[in-house]
Amino acid sequence: MKNISKSKLINKISKILGIKNEKNLIKVKKKDFSKWDSLTHLQIIFLLEKNIKKKISLLKLNKISTGKEIIKIINEN
């Protein structure tokens, strides 16, 4: 798959979580958000790895529990 822009990637992740936009994604926390279950977490990880074209380290995988962390990973790559 062709590498997509950061905004499109954020939109896809927002759609997976059922969130309207990036502003709302920043506020999301896994522990407080019922739609963010283990399958949703895997979808997000696979989408990130596919589009940044590299594996995310185990340390970073454990940190992905907020929308803020997702955006941070996208911006780093």
BELPE-V885996 format. One record per residue. N is the residue number from 0. SS is DSSP state (~ for helix, > for strand, _ for the rest). PHI is phi in whole degrees, 0 to 359 (NA if undefined). D_FIRST is the distance of its C-alpha to the first C-alpha in Angstrom with 2 decimals. Layout:
((N SS PHI D_FIRST) (N SS PHI D_FIRST))
This chain:
((0 _ NA 0.00) (1 _ 293 3.75) (2 _ 296 6.37) (3 _ 261 8.50) (4 _ 291 12.25) (5 ~ 300 14.52) (6 ~ 294 16.29) (7 ~ 291 13.44) (8 ~ 295 12.49) (9 ~ 297 16.24) (10 ~ 296 16.58) (11 ~ 295 14.17) (12 ~ 294 16.18) (13 ~ 299 19.32) (14 ~ 295 18.61) (15 ~ 302 18.18) (16 ~ 275 21.53) (17 _ 75 23.12) (18 _ 251 23.89) (19 _ 285 24.35) (20 _ 203 23.25) (21 ~ 298 22.75) (22 ~ 302 26.53) (23 ~ 284 26.89) (24 ~ 297 24.02) (25 ~ 300 25.99) (26 ~ 278 28.98) (27 _ 285 27.40) (28 > 236 28.64) (29 ~ 306 27.56) (30 ~ 293 31.20) (31 ~ 256 32.25) (32 _ 238 29.41) (33 _ 294 29.78) (34 _ 285 26.30) (35 _ 266 24.81) (36 _ 260 25.46) (37 ~ 295 24.06) (38 ~ 291 21.37) (39 ~ 296 20.27) (40 ~ 300 20.34) (41 ~ 296 18.03) (42 ~ 301 15.51) (43 ~ 296 15.72) (44 ~ 297 15.47) (45 ~ 297 12.41) (46 ~ 297 10.63) (47 ~ 298 12.13) (48 ~ 297 11.42) (49 ~ 295 7.68) (50 ~ 269 7.75) (51 ~ 267 10.80) (52 _ 60 9.74) (53 _ 202 13.19) (54 _ 286 15.44) (55 _ 270 17.70) (56 _ 297 21.32) (57 ~ 300 23.59) (58 ~ 299 25.79) (59 ~ 290 23.16) (60 ~ 301 22.06) (61 ~ 291 25.70) (62 ~ 278 25.90) (63 _ 286 23.21) (64 _ 223 25.78) (65 > 220 25.77) (66 ~ 298 23.62) (67 ~ 300 24.99) (68 ~ 294 23.56) (69 ~ 299 20.02) (70 ~ 295 20.36) (71 ~ 298 21.98) (72 ~ 296 19.10) (73 ~ 297 16.66) (74 ~ 289 19.30) (75 ~ 289 19.90) (76 _ 243 16.48))
